[in-house]
Amino acid sequence: MKGIIDLLLHRSERVAFRKLASQRAAFLKRPEEERTLLLATRQLENRHVGQRCFLLGAGSSISRQDLSKLEGEIVISVSNTFVHPLFSTIGPRYHVLPPMLASHGKQYSDEKFITWLRDMEQKTHNAEMVLHIGDREMIEKNDLFGAQVIHWVEYAAWDGDFGLPIDLAHIPKIWSVSETAVTLAVYLGFSEIYLVGFDHDWFNGTLVYFYDHTKEHALRPDQANLDYVDAEFQMRRHAEIFRKYKYLYSIRKNIYNANADKNHYMDVFPKVDFDEICAAPKL
């Protein structure tokens, strides 16, 4: 029996070695400048050990929460959350975007992305930006975020292996920017991570946010471009997202669901009360 276990362990180690070797080979094919930028994210590892953070999503539930309580907290915001009237008060430390051209390049023109990003640049102030390396040319060509720190990240294939070490140069592929935000928070070493506005209430519609997307989003997402997003697509997509959440939770078991919305399927993280957490003293 011991021999079989040892064989399985050795096989597992060989598979892990092959995965890492494949990643390294792909990485080495990149231009040296890109490799340098991606490796620079290592300075972020465990930057915030002993601290707590709040991840701010764009779900409609934050309309029912007093986000002024996040003033003075370390906040990681995502995508279009900067249109929230209290965004300046909250003053997020980090702002995270999904891959734009790779994921949404067929839906939007570069001009629309640039308009959105200029609006974002004005409102994110000193937030450190976390952006996909594939969008670098567009961002630098248009002189975007020149006064802000930018951390460039890349994505890689993922087969569901929970033993994969976190590396911002090889983030497991995502279905939602929320996955990148949680990955970043874990990598930064926070001792407590609280999710706010990560509703995942896909059954209420594909474009349900705390803001009116027809008026408060420069990209003006169009439902007509999302006809392929049916219930089956959303269930498969969220199964992958929740699987990723479980992987990230398994690393430190310090991620909590502080969403106001009780009508969702996200049962991966322990549920906590947002107001009680904000009232509790920081670590």
C-alpha positions as CSV (number, residue, x, y, z in Angstrom):
1,M,0.0,0.0,0.0
2,K,2.8,2.4,0.9
3,G,4.4,1.7,-2.5
4,I,1.2,2.7,-4.3
5,I,0.9,5.9,-2.2
6,D,4.6,6.8,-3.0
7,L,4.0,6.1,-6.7
8,L,1.0,8.4,-6.7
9,L,2.9,11.1,-4.9
10,H,5.8,10.9,-7.3
11,R,3.3,11.0,-10.2
12,S,1.7,14.1,-8.7
13,E,5.1,15.8,-8.3
14,R,6.0,15.0,-11.9
15,V,2.7,16.5,-13.1
16,A,3.3,19.7,-11.0
17,F,6.9,19.9,-12.3
18,R,5.7,19.7,-15.9
19,K,3.1,22.4,-15.3
20,L,5.7,24.7,-13.9
21,A,8.1,23.9,-16.6
22,S,5.5,24.7,-19.3
23,Q,4.7,28.0,-17.6
24,R,8.4,28.9,-17.4
25,A,8.9,28.0,-21.1
26,A,6.0,30.2,-22.1
27,F,7.3,33.0,-19.9
28,L,10.8,32.9,-21.3
29,K,9.3,33.5,-24.8
30,R,8.1,36.9,-23.8
31,P,10.1,40.0,-24.5
32,E,12.6,40.8,-21.7
33,E,10.8,44.0,-20.9
34,E,7.5,42.2,-20.3
35,R,9.2,39.6,-18.2
36,T,10.7,42.3,-16.0
37,L,7.3,44.0,-15.6
38,L,5.6,40.8,-14.6
39,L,8.3,39.7,-12.2
40,A,8.1,43.1,-10.5
41,T,4.8,42.0,-9.0
42,R,6.8,39.8,-6.6
43,Q,7.4,42.9,-4.5
44,L,3.7,42.7,-3.6
45,E,3.9,39.3,-2.0
46,N,2.9,39.6,1.7
47,R,3.0,43.4,1.6
48,H,0.0,43.6,4.0
49,V,0.5,40.8,6.5
50,G,-1.4,41.5,9.7
51,Q,-3.9,43.9,8.0
52,R,-7.4,43.5,6.8
53,C,-8.9,44.6,3.5
54,F,-12.3,45.0,1.8
55,L,-12.9,44.0,-1.8
56,L,-15.4,46.3,-3.4
57,G,-17.5,44.8,-6.2
58,A,-20.2,46.5,-8.4
59,G,-23.2,44.4,-7.2
60,S,-26.5,46.1,-6.6
61,S,-26.4,45.1,-2.9
62,I,-23.9,47.9,-2.0
63,S,-26.7,50.4,-2.5
64,R,-28.0,49.0,0.8
65,Q,-24.7,49.4,2.7
66,D,-23.2,52.4,4.2
67,L,-19.9,52.4,2.4
68,S,-18.7,55.5,4.2
69,K,-17.6,53.0,6.9
70,L,-14.8,51.9,4.5
71,E,-13.1,55.3,4.9
72,G,-9.7,54.6,6.4
73,E,-9.8,50.9,5.4
74,I,-7.6,49.3,2.8
75,V,-9.9,48.7,-0.2
76,I,-9.4,46.8,-3.4
77,S,-12.0,48.1,-6.0
78,V,-12.8,46.7,-9.4
79,S,-13.9,47.9,-12.8
80,N,-16.6,50.5,-12.9
81,T,-17.0,50.9,-9.1
82,F,-15.4,54.3,-9.4
83,V,-18.8,55.8,-10.3
84,H,-20.0,55.3,-6.7
85,P,-20.7,58.6,-5.1
86,L,-18.5,57.7,-2.1
87,F,-15.6,56.4,-4.1
88,S,-13.4,59.4,-3.3
89,T,-14.3,59.0,0.4
90,I,-13.4,55.3,0.3
91,G,-10.1,56.0,-1.5
92,P,-9.2,52.4,-2.6
93,R,-5.6,51.5,-2.4
94,Y,-5.8,49.2,-5.4
95,H,-8.0,49.1,-8.5
96,V,-8.3,45.9,-10.6
97,L,-9.4,45.4,-14.2
98,P,-10.0,42.3,-16.2
99,P,-8.2,41.7,-19.4
100,M,-9.9,44.2,-21.7
101,L,-8.8,43.5,-25.2
102,A,-8.4,39.8,-24.7
103,S,-11.8,39.3,-23.1
104,H,-14.0,42.2,-24.5
105,G,-12.1,43.4,-27.6
106,K,-14.9,42.0,-29.9
107,Q,-17.6,43.9,-28.0
108,Y,-15.9,47.3,-27.8
109,S,-13.6,49.5,-29.9
110,D,-10.3,50.8,-28.6
111,E,-11.8,54.3,-28.5
112,K,-14.6,53.2,-26.1
113,F,-12.0,51.6,-23.8
114,I,-9.9,54.7,-23.8
115,T,-12.9,56.9,-23.0
116,W,-13.7,54.6,-20.1
117,L,-10.1,54.5,-18.9
118,R,-9.7,58.3,-18.9
119,D,-12.8,58.6,-16.8
120,M,-11.4,56.0,-14.5
121,E,-8.0,57.7,-14.3
122,Q,-9.6,60.9,-13.1
123,K,-11.5,59.2,-10.3
124,T,-9.1,56.5,-9.0
125,H,-6.5,59.2,-8.0
126,N,-3.6,57.4,-6.2
127,A,-4.9,53.9,-6.5
128,E,-2.4,51.4,-7.7
129,M,-3.7,49.8,-10.9
130,V,-3.7,46.1,-11.6
131,L,-3.9,45.6,-15.3
132,H,-3.4,42.9,-17.9
133,I,-0.1,42.9,-19.7
134,G,-2.0,42.4,-23.0
135,D,-3.5,45.9,-22.6
136,R,-0.2,47.6,-22.0
137,E,0.3,48.9,-25.5
138,M,-3.1,50.5,-25.6
139,I,-2.6,52.1,-22.2
140,E,0.9,53.4,-22.8
141,K,0.1,54.6,-26.3
142,N,-2.7,56.8,-24.9
143,D,-0.7,58.0,-21.9
144,L,-3.1,56.5,-19.4
145,F,-2.4,56.2,-15.6
146,G,1.0,57.9,-16.0
147,A,0.8,59.3,-12.5
148,Q,-0.2,56.0,-10.9
149,V,1.6,52.8,-10.1
150,I,0.7,50.0,-12.4
151,H,1.1,46.3,-11.6
152,W,1.1,44.2,-14.8
153,V,-0.4,40.7,-14.5
154,E,-0.8,37.7,-16.8
155,Y,-3.2,34.7,-17.0
156,A,-2.5,31.1,-17.6
157,A,-4.5,27.9,-18.1
158,W,-5.8,26.2,-15.0
159,D,-6.9,22.6,-14.5
160,G,-8.4,23.1,-11.1
161,D,-5.2,22.1,-9.2
162,F,-5.4,23.4,-5.6
163,G,-1.7,22.9,-5.2
164,L,-0.8,25.7,-7.7
165,P,1.2,28.4,-6.0
166,I,-0.1,32.0,-6.5
167,D,1.9,34.0,-8.9
168,L,0.6,37.2,-10.4
169,A,2.6,36.5,-13.6
170,H,0.5,33.3,-14.0
171,I,-2.9,33.9,-12.5
172,P,-5.3,31.0,-13.3
173,K,-7.6,32.1,-16.1
174,I,-10.7,34.0,-15.0
175,W,-14.3,34.4,-15.8
176,S,-14.8,37.4,-13.6
177,V,-12.6,40.3,-12.4
178,S,-13.6,39.3,-8.9
179,E,-11.3,36.3,-9.1
180,T,-8.3,38.6,-9.9
181,A,-9.2,40.8,-6.9
182,V,-9.4,37.9,-4.5
183,T,-6.2,36.5,-5.9
184,L,-4.4,39.8,-5.4
185,A,-5.7,40.1,-1.8
186,V,-4.4,36.6,-0.9
187,Y,-1.1,37.3,-2.6
188,L,-0.7,40.6,-0.7
189,G,-0.9,38.5,2.5
190,F,-3.9,40.2,4.2
191,S,-4.9,38.4,7.4
192,E,-8.7,39.2,6.8
193,I,-10.3,39.6,3.4
194,Y,-13.9,40.8,3.2
195,L,-16.0,40.8,0.0
196,V,-18.6,43.5,-0.5
197,G,-20.8,43.9,-3.6
198,F,-19.8,40.4,-5.0
199,D,-23.4,39.4,-5.4
200,H,-23.2,36.7,-8.2
201,D,-27.0,37.0,-8.5
202,W,-26.9,36.2,-12.2
203,F,-30.5,35.0,-12.2
204,N,-31.6,38.6,-11.7
205,G,-30.1,39.6,-15.1
206,T,-26.8,40.0,-16.9
207,L,-26.4,43.7,-16.3
208,V,-27.5,44.3,-12.7
209,Y,-25.2,46.7,-10.8
210,F,-25.5,49.4,-8.1
211,Y,-25.4,52.0,-11.0
212,D,-27.4,52.5,-14.2
213,H,-25.2,51.0,-16.8
214,T,-26.9,52.9,-19.6
215,K,-25.9,56.2,-18.0
216,E,-23.0,55.6,-15.6
217,H,-20.7,53.4,-17.7
218,A,-18.6,55.0,-20.5
219,L,-18.6,51.6,-22.3
220,R,-22.4,51.5,-22.2
221,P,-22.7,47.7,-22.1
222,D,-25.4,46.5,-24.5
223,Q,-27.6,43.6,-23.7
224,A,-27.8,42.8,-27.4
225,N,-24.1,41.8,-27.3
226,L,-24.9,39.3,-24.6
227,D,-27.5,37.1,-26.2
228,Y,-25.2,34.1,-25.7
229,V,-25.4,34.6,-21.9
230,D,-28.2,32.2,-21.0
231,A,-28.8,30.2,-17.8
232,E,-26.6,27.3,-18.8
233,F,-23.7,29.7,-19.6
234,Q,-24.1,31.4,-16.3
235,M,-24.3,28.2,-14.3
236,R,-21.2,26.8,-16.0
237,R,-19.4,30.1,-15.6
238,H,-20.2,30.4,-11.9
239,A,-19.3,26.8,-11.2
240,E,-15.8,27.8,-12.4
241,I,-15.7,31.0,-10.4
242,F,-16.8,29.3,-7.2
243,R,-14.2,26.5,-7.8
244,K,-11.6,29.2,-8.1
245,Y,-12.9,30.8,-4.9
246,K,-12.5,27.5,-3.1
247,Y,-8.9,27.2,-4.3
248,L,-8.1,30.6,-3.0
249,Y,-9.9,30.0,0.3
250,S,-8.0,26.8,0.8
251,I,-4.7,28.7,0.9
252,R,-5.4,30.6,4.2
253,K,-9.1,30.3,5.0
254,N,-9.4,34.0,5.8
255,I,-11.9,35.2,3.1
256,Y,-15.3,36.3,4.3
257,N,-18.6,37.2,2.5
258,A,-19.7,40.6,3.8
259,N,-22.3,41.1,1.0
260,A,-25.7,42.6,2.0
261,D,-27.5,40.4,-0.6
262,K,-28.7,37.2,0.9
263,N,-30.3,36.1,-2.3
264,H,-27.3,34.6,-4.1
265,Y,-25.5,31.3,-4.4
266,M,-22.1,32.3,-3.1
267,D,-21.7,29.9,-0.1
268,V,-18.0,29.4,-0.5
269,F,-16.9,31.9,2.2
270,P,-18.3,32.3,5.7
271,K,-21.0,34.9,5.9
272,V,-20.3,37.9,8.2
273,D,-22.1,41.1,9.0
274,F,-20.7,44.1,7.2
275,D,-21.6,46.7,9.9
276,E,-20.2,44.5,12.7
277,I,-17.0,44.0,10.9
278,C,-16.6,47.8,10.3
279,A,-17.3,48.5,13.9
280,A,-14.7,46.0,15.1
281,P,-11.2,47.3,15.7
282,K,-8.6,46.7,13.0
283,L,-5.9,44.2,13.6
